[in-house]
């Protein structure tokens, strides 16, 4: 299950078969959220490609899933204001942890409100933590070493979904003092993550997504590894590709923020990037 609509969610909140997770800011959640929704931040910890970093990240994932209070029978539905990066990061987190009953609310809270559905204010404590045992889905996960090992492989697409300036290596604003090196993973194909969305923040149709990516040489028979700066935009691309029929998609959670800190790994950038 990839997406559910507001009607499905309302029905299964009523019968107890859905857990709703608001992935916006705590302030936005308190100002108005889907009744019964709990707040959680799936992006609270990044991933680094070290043994210690991997262990810490997996511990975070287990804690995150535990705090959702899953018994195993519910569908966990993540939402944001529209279909953004945080709801996609929630879906990927559940995928990686091996929880198959997870989805994104199509259109997010914006669509829920557009249909005249109710919201609640304040903070709700609706579920108690329940011990969660992960069944790691390693086929959804990539590290810096995984990415480096795939450079030059014609059967793999390294998909950079950052801004054009980040991709070319010319962007020096937001990440000037963050990344020790600028540029991209050699051989990456670039498409900005927003190209996979409609103007109202919803995902484009599977047919549109396939056409956009096919124009870049990205076809469903290839493995795709998505990356950005810190794993948010890449999670959105991961969800978009999965919805459009890609069976083999990995999310490089640490993304370029992690990769750029490995001086032994190659980086390229445009000649005029400076």
Secondary structure, 3 states (H helix, E strand, C coil): CCEECHHHHHHHHHCCCEEEEECCCHHHHHHCECCCCEECCCCCCCCCCCHHHHHHHHHHHHHHHHHCCCCCCCEEEEECCCCCCHHHHHHHHHHHHCCCCEEEECCHHHHHHHCCCCCECCCCCCCCCCCCCCCCCHHHEECHHHHHHHCCCCCEEEEECCCHHHHHCCCCCCCCCCCCCCCECCCCEECCHHHHECCCCCECCHHHHHHHHHCCCCCCCCEEEEECCCCHHHHHHHHHHHHCCCCCEEEECCHHHHHCCCCCCCCECCCCCC
